[in-house]
Amino acid sequence: MKPVKVLVVEDDLIIAASLEERLQRQGYEVIGPASDSDAALRLFYESRPDIALLDIELKGSPLDGIELSNALYRSSPLPILFLTSYDERRFVERAKQAPMVHYLLKSAPPEQLLIALDTAFAAFYNRRPVEAPLKPSPPCPLYTAQEYFFVKQGHRHLRIEIADIRWVESMGSLVRIVTDEKAFTFSVKLKSFLEQVPHPDLVRTHRSWVANIRHVTGYNRGQVEVRFRQGAEAIPLSEGYRAAFLSMVPGLKAD
């Protein structure tokens, strides 16, 4: 499990240090702080942050915060939060034109920063294409991306890599996600979890079980063996999911 990486771009060294301390205290990994757009772009390409916290007015910088947000988003879309001392209409209107951003005044109470980060994450990672009307599903504290998802715990977000998951087990209205390090239990049904985390490595073996195909070490007619810590654990393989499971498992056939 990895901490969420926040790119901080702020030209005021005192404010930058305060932001860094507050974010680290909440479990975030701070990238930077950077004081101009050139340094910010370099850090962005080196570290690939999960969210960017940008000052709008960057003195002496080739790009201001709004222009920088467009450059970041064109390279690799991510949620962006503007943190600035300016509440003039011209800054607010320009900020609205930037992609997938949220706006917060520096004078706002400290807890508002955490709420704003939470809102930016939810707005970005809960996006999905609208193809057909969907039935409402139970609320789930997961914000998903391609190879990982974020788990919301209070105002903190924890990053879980798909590759770290061994299996997922349904427990009624809950799921239990098992990694080598620990297990996480969340209030969401298995069907909703799979809709929110539609990764090809996560293969259903039973109505109540999902295996990460990359950690499967063997199988027989009724069980799948999954690599776990120093050994392996067996999870059910039911007849109804057997064909779909086998279609995902490469096998060598005899002549």
Protein Blocks (a to p, Z undefined) as FASTA:
>chain_A
ZZdddddddfbfklmmmmmmmmmmnopacehjdfbfklmmmmmmmnopabdcddfblghi
abdfklmmmmmmmmogcddddddfbfcfklmmmmmmpghiadddfkbcfklmmmmmmmmm
mmmmmgccdfbdcddddddfbdcdfkbccddehjbccdddfklpmbdcdehjaccdddfk
bccdddddfklmmmmmccfklccfbfkbccdfklcgbdcfkbccddehjbccdddddfkl
mmmmmmmpccdddZZ
